């Protein structure tokens, strides 16, 4: 069973790397095509290069990545804790065999190799539990690192220990042993992820947000009238120096690229047309050019507002 789970996880990583290559090629081709237009190519390059490729793949192929990432997380814990369950042989037919589980609760901290694996799966845990709750964060390296450490690395280390002890409890509880050990562990991790996303951990998440504020990040609210708010949410994370006093209708291109089904070909002159029919309409070409705020034209990154 463990080998099967690991195989599915491996196929997920192959899928992940394949999409990174595809997104890199598509984005480079799109930016190159914009060089012949009146677009600010320097802004486009800055935003596309700054966009986190791993986040783009995860958000745009979320269902597949969550499934394979979750299986990889379970396989990692089974391997790191050296979990082995089975019936103990008896020397007499008069003795009932005992079902035991040998598991090392701190196996994921036992040596440097396991610590490195823990670090790699901390990002997977963050992506599973919190990536969609912190839009725009992954393009800011320091804030991203703080969030992964506080929301993933530390909780993952502690939860792995607690769940290992719960596996021992499962092995000693007869009415639970009908369930396969791997399935039981998977259900435990699913409960952990749902719990950390719930309101029960909202105080902890707010404390993490204060930590992000301390490293120079802020929440920028999106204008309630902006059509992008329906696909991006109420706010996104950005540098404190880039926060606007009022709600903004413009969002970074690096954030928009992470949204599933966003068609970059419908981006023109700092505008993203949400409807293909409106973008293809004959009268659109006769529309007067939009006057954008100076900060949009002068910013180092490319900002986009939604047109519906």
C-alpha positions as CSV (number, residue, x, y, z in Angstrom):
1,X,0.0,0.0,0.0
2,X,2.8,2.4,0.9
3,X,4.5,1.8,-2.4
4,X,1.3,2.5,-4.3
5,X,0.7,5.8,-2.4
6,X,4.3,6.8,-3.1
7,X,3.9,6.0,-6.8
8,X,0.8,8.2,-7.1
9,X,2.7,10.9,-5.3
10,X,5.6,10.6,-7.7
11,X,3.3,10.8,-10.7
12,X,1.9,14.0,-9.1
13,X,5.4,15.5,-9.0
14,X,6.0,14.6,-12.6
15,X,2.7,16.3,-13.5
16,X,3.8,19.3,-11.4
17,X,7.1,19.7,-13.1
18,X,5.5,19.2,-16.6
19,X,3.1,22.1,-15.9
20,X,5.9,24.3,-14.7
21,X,7.7,23.8,-18.0
22,X,4.4,24.5,-19.9
23,X,3.7,27.7,-17.9
24,X,7.2,28.9,-18.4
25,X,7.1,28.4,-22.2
26,X,3.6,29.9,-22.5
27,X,4.4,33.0,-20.4
28,X,7.7,33.6,-22.2
29,X,5.9,33.4,-25.6
30,X,3.2,35.7,-24.5
31,X,5.6,38.4,-23.1
32,X,7.6,38.1,-26.3
33,X,4.5,38.7,-28.4
34,X,3.7,41.9,-26.4
35,X,7.0,43.4,-27.4
36,X,5.5,44.4,-30.7
37,X,2.7,46.3,-29.0
38,X,2.5,49.5,-26.9
39,X,2.6,47.4,-23.7
40,X,5.3,48.1,-21.0
41,X,7.3,44.9,-21.6
42,X,9.6,45.7,-18.7
43,X,6.6,45.7,-16.3
44,X,5.3,42.4,-17.9
45,X,8.7,40.7,-17.5
46,X,9.0,41.8,-13.9
47,X,5.6,40.5,-13.0
48,X,5.8,37.2,-14.8
49,X,9.3,36.5,-13.5
50,X,8.2,37.4,-10.0
51,X,5.1,35.2,-10.2
52,X,5.8,32.0,-8.2
53,X,5.6,29.1,-10.7
54,X,4.9,26.5,-8.1
55,X,2.0,28.5,-6.8
56,X,0.7,29.1,-10.3
57,X,0.6,25.3,-11.0
58,X,-0.9,24.5,-7.6
59,X,-3.7,27.0,-7.9
60,X,-4.5,26.4,-11.5
61,X,-4.4,22.6,-11.2
62,X,-5.6,22.6,-7.6
63,X,-7.7,19.4,-7.5
64,X,-4.9,17.2,-8.9
65,X,-2.2,18.8,-6.9
66,X,-4.2,18.6,-3.6
67,X,-4.9,14.9,-4.2
68,X,-1.3,13.9,-5.0
69,X,0.1,16.3,-2.5
70,X,-2.1,14.8,0.3
71,X,-1.0,11.3,-0.6
72,X,2.6,12.4,-0.6
73,X,2.1,13.9,2.9
74,X,0.7,10.6,4.2
75,X,3.5,8.6,2.5
76,X,6.1,10.9,4.0
77,X,4.7,10.5,7.5
78,X,4.6,6.7,7.1
79,X,8.2,6.6,6.0
80,X,9.5,9.2,8.4
81,X,7.9,7.5,11.4
82,X,9.0,4.0,10.3
83,X,5.4,2.9,10.8
84,X,5.0,-0.9,10.6
85,X,1.9,-2.6,11.8
86,X,1.1,-6.4,11.9
87,X,0.2,-9.4,13.9
88,X,2.9,-10.9,16.2
89,X,3.5,-14.6,15.7
90,X,2.7,-16.9,18.6
91,X,4.3,-20.1,19.6
92,X,1.1,-21.7,20.7
93,X,-2.3,-21.9,19.1
94,X,-3.8,-21.3,22.5
95,X,-2.5,-17.8,22.6
96,X,-4.3,-15.1,20.7
97,X,-2.0,-13.2,18.3
98,X,-1.4,-9.5,19.2
99,X,-1.6,-6.7,16.7
100,X,1.0,-4.1,17.3
101,X,2.3,-1.0,15.6
102,X,5.9,0.0,15.8
103,X,6.2,3.7,15.1
104,X,8.7,6.4,16.0
105,X,6.9,9.6,16.9
106,X,10.0,11.8,16.3
107,X,11.3,9.9,13.3
108,X,10.9,13.1,11.2
109,X,13.5,14.8,13.4
110,X,15.9,11.8,13.8
111,X,18.6,12.9,11.4
112,X,19.5,15.6,8.9
113,X,18.0,13.7,6.0
114,X,14.6,13.5,7.7
115,X,14.8,17.2,8.6
116,X,15.4,18.1,4.9
117,X,12.4,16.0,3.9
118,X,10.4,17.7,6.7
119,X,11.3,21.1,5.2
120,X,10.2,20.0,1.7
121,X,6.8,18.7,2.9
122,X,6.3,21.8,5.0
123,X,5.5,23.6,1.7
124,X,3.2,20.9,0.6
125,X,1.3,21.2,4.0
126,X,1.2,25.0,3.6
127,X,-0.2,24.6,0.0
128,X,-2.8,22.1,1.2
129,X,-4.1,24.1,4.1
130,X,-3.4,27.8,3.5
131,X,-2.3,28.7,0.0
132,X,-5.7,29.9,-1.1
133,X,-6.2,31.8,2.2
134,X,-3.2,34.1,1.6
135,X,-3.5,35.4,-2.0
136,X,-0.5,37.3,-3.3
137,X,1.8,36.2,-0.5
138,X,4.0,33.9,-2.4
139,X,5.7,36.6,-4.5
140,X,7.1,38.2,-1.3
141,X,10.0,36.0,-0.3
142,X,10.4,37.0,3.4
143,X,6.7,37.0,4.1
144,X,6.3,33.7,2.3
145,X,9.1,32.2,4.4
146,X,7.6,33.5,7.6
147,X,4.2,32.0,6.7
148,X,5.6,28.6,5.8
149,X,7.6,28.4,9.0
150,X,4.7,29.5,11.3
151,X,1.8,27.9,9.5
152,X,3.4,24.7,8.1
153,X,6.9,23.8,9.5
154,X,6.1,24.1,13.2
155,X,2.5,22.7,13.1
156,X,3.6,19.9,10.8
157,X,6.4,18.9,13.2
158,X,4.0,18.9,16.2
159,X,1.1,17.2,14.4
160,X,3.4,14.4,13.1
161,X,4.3,13.6,16.7
162,X,0.7,13.7,18.0
163,X,-0.6,11.6,15.1
164,X,2.1,9.0,15.6
165,X,0.9,8.5,19.2
166,X,-2.7,8.3,17.9
167,X,-1.6,5.5,15.6
168,X,-0.3,3.6,18.6
169,X,-3.6,4.2,20.3
170,X,-5.4,2.9,17.2
171,X,-3.3,-0.3,17.3
172,X,-4.3,-1.0,20.9
173,X,-8.0,-0.3,20.3
174,X,-9.8,-3.5,19.0
175,X,-12.9,-1.7,17.6
176,X,-10.7,0.6,15.4
177,X,-8.5,-2.1,13.9
178,X,-10.9,-3.0,11.2
179,X,-9.6,0.2,9.5
180,X,-6.4,-0.1,7.6
181,X,-3.5,1.8,9.3
182,X,-2.8,3.9,6.2
183,X,-6.4,4.9,5.8
184,X,-6.6,5.8,9.5
185,X,-3.6,8.0,9.2
186,X,-4.9,9.6,6.1
187,X,-8.2,10.5,7.9
188,X,-6.2,11.9,10.8
189,X,-4.2,14.2,8.4
190,X,-7.4,15.2,6.7
191,X,-8.9,16.2,10.0
192,X,-5.8,18.2,10.9
193,X,-6.0,20.2,7.6
194,X,-9.7,20.9,8.0
195,X,-9.1,21.9,11.6
196,X,-6.3,24.4,10.8
197,X,-8.5,26.0,8.1
198,X,-11.4,26.3,10.5
199,X,-12.3,29.2,12.8
200,X,-10.9,27.3,15.7
201,X,-7.4,28.3,14.5
202,X,-8.4,31.8,13.4
203,X,-6.6,33.4,16.4
204,X,-3.4,31.6,15.4
205,X,-3.8,32.7,11.8
206,X,-4.4,36.3,12.9
207,X,-1.2,36.1,15.0
208,X,0.7,35.0,11.9
209,X,-0.8,37.9,10.0
210,X,0.6,40.3,12.6
211,X,4.0,38.6,12.1
212,X,3.6,39.3,8.3
213,X,2.8,43.0,9.1
214,X,6.1,43.1,11.1
215,X,8.1,42.1,8.0
216,X,6.6,44.8,5.9
217,X,3.5,43.2,4.3
218,X,0.0,44.5,4.3
219,X,-3.5,43.5,3.1
220,X,-4.7,45.5,0.1
221,X,-8.5,45.5,-0.2
222,X,-10.0,45.1,-3.7
223,X,-12.7,47.6,-4.8
224,X,-16.2,46.1,-4.2
225,X,-17.2,47.2,-7.7
226,X,-14.3,45.4,-9.3
227,X,-15.3,42.2,-11.2
228,X,-11.9,40.8,-10.2
229,X,-13.1,40.7,-6.6
230,X,-15.4,37.8,-7.4
231,X,-12.5,35.6,-8.6
232,X,-9.7,36.9,-6.3
233,X,-11.4,37.6,-3.1
234,X,-11.7,40.6,-0.8
235,X,-7.9,41.4,-0.5
236,X,-4.4,40.4,-1.5
237,X,-1.1,40.7,0.2
238,X,1.5,43.2,-0.9
239,X,4.4,45.3,0.2
240,X,3.5,48.1,2.7
241,X,5.0,50.7,0.3
242,X,2.5,49.5,-2.4
243,X,-0.6,49.7,-0.4
244,X,-3.2,52.3,-1.6
245,X,-5.2,54.3,0.9
246,X,-8.5,53.4,-0.8
247,X,-9.7,50.1,-2.1
248,X,-8.1,49.4,-5.5
249,X,-9.5,48.1,-8.8
250,X,-6.0,47.2,-10.0
251,X,-4.3,43.9,-9.0
252,X,-0.8,42.7,-9.7
253,X,-0.5,40.5,-12.8
254,X,1.6,38.1,-10.8
255,X,-1.6,37.4,-8.7
256,X,-3.9,37.2,-11.7
257,X,-1.7,34.6,-13.3
258,X,-2.4,32.2,-10.4
259,X,-6.2,32.1,-11.1
260,X,-7.6,29.1,-13.0
261,X,-9.1,29.8,-16.4
262,X,-7.5,33.3,-16.7
263,X,-6.8,33.9,-20.4
264,X,-3.7,36.2,-20.7
265,X,-4.6,36.9,-24.3
266,X,-7.5,39.0,-23.0
267,X,-5.1,41.4,-21.2
268,X,-4.6,44.7,-23.0
269,X,-3.4,48.0,-21.8
270,X,-3.6,47.2,-18.0
271,X,-7.1,45.7,-18.5
272,X,-8.4,42.1,-18.3
273,X,-11.6,41.3,-20.1
274,X,-13.4,38.7,-18.2
275,X,-15.8,37.9,-21.1
276,X,-14.4,36.6,-24.4
277,X,-17.4,37.8,-26.3
278,X,-16.9,41.4,-25.1
279,X,-13.2,41.2,-25.9
280,X,-14.0,40.0,-29.4
281,X,-16.7,42.6,-30.0
282,X,-16.1,44.8,-33.1
283,X,-16.9,48.0,-31.2
284,X,-14.2,47.3,-28.7
285,X,-11.5,48.4,-31.1
286,X,-13.2,51.8,-31.4
287,X,-13.3,52.3,-27.6
288,X,-11.4,55.3,-26.3
289,X,-8.2,54.3,-24.5
290,X,-8.5,54.2,-20.7
291,X,-6.6,56.7,-18.7
292,X,-4.9,54.8,-15.9
293,X,-3.5,56.3,-12.7
294,X,0.1,57.4,-12.8
295,X,1.2,54.8,-10.3
296,X,-0.1,52.0,-12.5
297,X,2.0,53.3,-15.4
298,X,5.1,54.0,-13.3
299,X,5.1,50.9,-11.0
300,X,7.9,48.4,-11.5
301,X,5.2,45.6,-11.8
302,X,2.3,45.3,-14.2
303,X,-1.2,46.0,-12.7
304,X,-4.5,45.0,-14.2
305,X,-8.1,46.0,-13.6
306,X,-11.1,43.9,-14.6
307,X,-13.5,44.8,-17.4
308,X,-16.8,43.1,-17.5
